[in-house]
Amino acid sequence: MSDYKKRRQRGMALLKKMGREELMLDQKALYPDLYEMSVGHLFGDVWARKGLSLRDRQLVTLAANIAMARPTGNFSHYRSAKHIGITHKEICEVMIQVGHYAGWPAVSNAVRQYTAVLEEEKEIKAGKKKKPTLV
């Protein structure tokens, strides 16, 4: 098997573990090479490295995204965190920790985003929605 295929398989296996195998399909539709790079390199090479656990990588990613107050991209990371067992309390503690270094407006943004994810999950469980739309 080629190195490229191994990286892609590693990446896809990790995405499935995180509950994210249905994400980034917009990349695939727009430009398949971009999707392949995301799966193979970002998840197959970077996220699959052995230096940190998946849990640690997800916590670090949450912290970085919260600190940057990104308008999008965090929603799926909150879902991934919960999917792999990071608790609600731990996610909120990450927000508090980051807020003291990145500024309280970053926390306000994180609270809005995480709350939106929690509300969407309630709608899905209640049958009002079929799948997440916040990514």
N, C-alpha and C positions, 0 to 999 in steps of 0.2 A: 504494500500500500504506500502511496506517495506521502511525503511529509505534509503536503497541502491537505490531503484527505484526512490524515490523522489529526491535524490541527482543527479542521472543521468538525470532525466527530467529537473531539474533546470539548470544543466550544458548544456544540449542540447538546451534548450530555450535561454540561454545566447549566446551560439555559433551562433545560428540563428540570434539573434539580432545584433551580430557583423559581420555577413556575413561570418562566418567561419565554417559552418556546414560540409563543404566538406574537411576540413583540418584534419590532423592527421590520415587519413585513412591508411597511411603507417604503423602507429603503430598498427592499427586494423589488418592489413594483417600479420604483423610480429608476434604480440603477443597480442591477444585481451584483456588480463588482463591489459596490459599497457594502451591501449586505454580507457578502462573502468575507470581506475584510473584518467586519464587525464580529461575525461569528467565529471565524478562524483566528484572527489576531487578537482582538480585544478579549474575547471569552476563551478561546482555545489556547492562547499564549499567556496573556496577562492575568486574567482572572483564575486560570487553572494552575498558576505557579504554586510551588510547594512552600514558599517562604511564610505565607500567612494562611490561616484557615479561611474557608469560605465565609464564615461568620465574621471574622476580623475584616476581611476585604469589604464585606457589605457595610459594616459599621464605619470604616474609613471612608467609603464612598458616600454614605449618608452625610457624614460630617463635612466632607469637601463640598458636596452639592448644597448643603444648608449654608455653609459659609459663603458660597458664591451667590446665594439667593437667586438661583436660576429660575426663570419663569416656567420652564417645562423640563421634563426629563427626570424629575424627582419622584413623580407618582409611582412609576414602576419600581423604583428602588424601595419605597415604603412597602409595597406589596411583596417584593422579594424578601425583604427583611422579615416580615411576618411569616412568609411561606417557609423560611428556613429556621424559624423558631425564636427570632428576636422579639422580645415582648414589647407591648405597648409602653410599659414603664421605661424600658431601656431606650426606645426610640425617643421618648420625651426627655430622658436624661441626656441623650446626645444633643438634643436641641439646646438644653440649658448650658451644657459644657461649651458648645460652639458659640452660643450667644455672648459669652463673656470674652471671647477672643475676636469674633467677627462682627459683633454689634447686634443690638437687640432688634433692629429692623430685619435682619436675616432670620431671626427666630420668628418674627411675625409672619414672614413669608412662609416659613416652614410649617407653622401652625395652620395657616390657611390651606396649604397643599395637603398636609397629612389629614386634616379634618375632611377635606373633599374626598380623599381616598376612603376614609372610614364611612362617610355618608354613602358613597357609591357602593361599597361592600354591603351595607344594610339594604340598599335597593335591590341588589342582586340576590341576596338571601331571601328577600320578601317576594321575589319574582317580578319586580317592577322593571328590572333590566336583565338582559341575558348575559352580557359580558362587560368588562370594564372598558370605558372609553377614554379615561384619563391615562395618558402615557407619559 
